[in-house]
Every structure is written in structure tokens, then in C-alpha cells.
Amino acid sequence: MKDYITEERLNQFMKSAFNEDIGEGDHSTLASVPTDQQGKATLLIKEEGIIAGLELAERIFNFYDPDLKVDLLINDGDTVKYGDIGLTVAGSAQSILSTERLVLNCMQRMSGIATKTHHFNSLIKHTSAKLLDTRKTTPNFRMMEKWAVAIGGGQNHRYALYDMVMLKDNHIDFAGGIAEAISATHTYLKEKKLNLKVEIETRNLKEVQKVLEIGGVDIIMLDNMSPADMKEAVALINKRFVTEASGGIDETSIVAVAESGVDFISVGALTHQVQSLDISLKAVKYHQQIAD
């Protein structure tokens, strides 16, 4: 797994999610299903796409009830179609019912993200550009959304504000300009003894030229530029710095952007404009005496 996916973060997420969803108790299940009732359910795929979140689903089931037996029948990242079965879970019927919605909420959204990422990647596979995600994620669900991007074949950009310096337009404007922002950043990193990559946003070719004159960064972002201007910027930079295209890029524009020669393309839509994949959990009916 990715280094940002830790046991501590996973446990914290699952604990918080169950507190939100179950609270004092799943009264629907507690009222209608006997405590000793055993059961089995299958994860039914109802739409074509890329499956994501199976490993997380297994963890959710076992976090809530370690006695639940989960069998993963396919792998995260696999292409799925209507009628495929992703997993089976067996054990306490009460536990299966209480965990169902959290598992589905996670898997449906993660699979939607992975599917969209895979589609965008297919559009630019003839180029050398790599697809990146952004911080435009759902609060408290970023870990899973970035995980889904990786499952779908994309690359993760910075995880959060603490693991990279990105000087955006507002930073530059508040700092007093490009030179001032870069200078202040180097002073700060030196004082704090931090070894972080520095990326700076440029809005036009004039700003690109300014950054080239000053230096002191690792990545130059080409924000909201036309593909023609991006191509000219790439030529100006001439591999002295890594280039990243950004700003409102969608499936209608990503090919032209990739063909401009940029190294990376960051697409916020991978996580903030996504349709969840249709997935459900279906009970397998059988009597207790047969199960025994």
C-alpha cells in the first residue's frame, strides 16, 4: 500500500465512520435479526468499471467483527462488469448488516474514482505525460480517494500541505511577487531545516520566463494556459525543471494538453467530479439449521 495508508489512519477512519453511522446502535438490525443468526452476503457489481476498495472492505468487516469471514474473489484494479461478484462475507448476520453501508459507500466512490482515472489515462497513453490527482478531495476521505486514484493507474500528487511547498497564485500575490515568494520560501525551509520540493504556479509565458531567470524551484506549474502556450513553455523550460499542467482539464482537453509535452497533468475532476459505481451487498438466504 501507499505510505500514506497507515494502520493508525485506517483505524481512526473506521472508528469515526462507525460512530457516525451506528452511534448508540443499529436498531433496525438489533430489533429484527436474532443475535445468533448466521448469514452470508455477496458483493454484486451492477455496472462496468474498475473495482476499488476491496482491501478496505475486508478491513472494515474485520474491524467491526473479527469473526466475519471475507473472501475476495477479484482484486482492486480489476475491470468488472454487471453481474460480477467482488467478495463474499459470512458470519454474524447482525454484523454483516451493520457494516454493509460503510463498505458500499467506500467502495462505490473509490470505484468511481478508479474508473474515471483509468479512462483519463487511456486518453493520454500515447504520450509520456503522467496523470496526477490533487487536494480537491472529500474532507476526512482523502486517503481513500487518493488510494483509488492509484488503483486506477494515476499517480498521487502531494498528500497534504505538509509534504511539499506549492506556491500558487495567491501565495505569489500575497508575498509580493514570484521572486519574493521563492526567496521567502528558501529562507523558511532553511530555518526549519526542511527538505521539501518546491513547485510554483505560472499563469502565462512571462511568468514562466521570470521563474527561469530566478530558479530555486523543482517544478513549474502551467496553470490555465492554452495547449499552444504550454507547448511554448515546455520548449522554454527545456527540461531544466519538471513541468505540470493544471487548471480545469477534462476529457475534452486532456489529449491536447498531454501532447504539448508536459511531464505531468493534475486533474481535480478525478476526485471532485465523480459518479459512484453501482455496487450492492445481497444476502444469501438460508436457514440456520442448513448452515449448521
C-alpha positions, 0 to 999 in steps of 0.5 A: 500500500501507499505510505500514506495508508497507515494502520493508525489512519485506517483505524481512526477512519473506521472508528469515526465512520462507525460512530457516525453511522451506528452511534448508540446502535443499529436498531433496525438490525438489533430489533429484527435479526436474532443475535445468533443468526448466521448469514452470508452476503455477496458483493454484486457489481451492477455496472462496468468499471474498475473495482476499488476498495476491496482491501478496505472492505475486508478491513472494515468487516474485520474491524467491526467483527473479527469473526466475519469471514471475507473472501475476495474473489477479484482484486482492486484494479480489476475491470468488472462488469454487471453481474460480477461478484467482488467478495463474499462475507459470512458470519454474524448476520447482525454484523454483516448488516451493520457494516454493509453501508460503510463498505458500499459507500467506500467502495462505490466512490473509490470505484468511481474514482478508479474508473474515471482515472483509468479512462483519463489515462487511456486518453493520454497513453500515447504520450509520456505525460503522467496523470496526477490527482490533487487536494480537491478531495472529500474532507476526512476521505482523502486517503481513500480517494487518493488510494483509488486514484492509484488503483486506477493507474494515476499517480498521487500528487502531494498528500497534504500541505505538509509534504511539499511547498506549492506556491500558487497564485495567491501565495505569489500575490500575497508575498509580493511577487514570484521572486519574493515568494521563492526567496521567502520560501528558501529562507523558511525551509532553511530555518526549519531545516526542511527538505521539501520540493518546491513547485510554483504556479505560472499563469502565462509565458512571462511568468514562466520566463521570470521563474527561469531567470530566478530558479530555486524551484523543482517544478513549474506549474502551467496553470490555465494556459492554452495547449499552444502556450504550454507547448511554448513553455515546455520548449522554454523550460527545456527540461531544466525543471519538471513541468505540470499542467493544471487548471480545469482539464477534462476529457475534452482537453486532456489529449491536447494538453498531454501532447504539448509535452508536459511531464505531468497533468493534475486533474481535480475532476478525478476526485471532485467530479465523480459518479459512484459505481453501482455496487450492492451487498445481497444476502444469501438466504438460508436457514440456520439449521442448513448452515449448521 
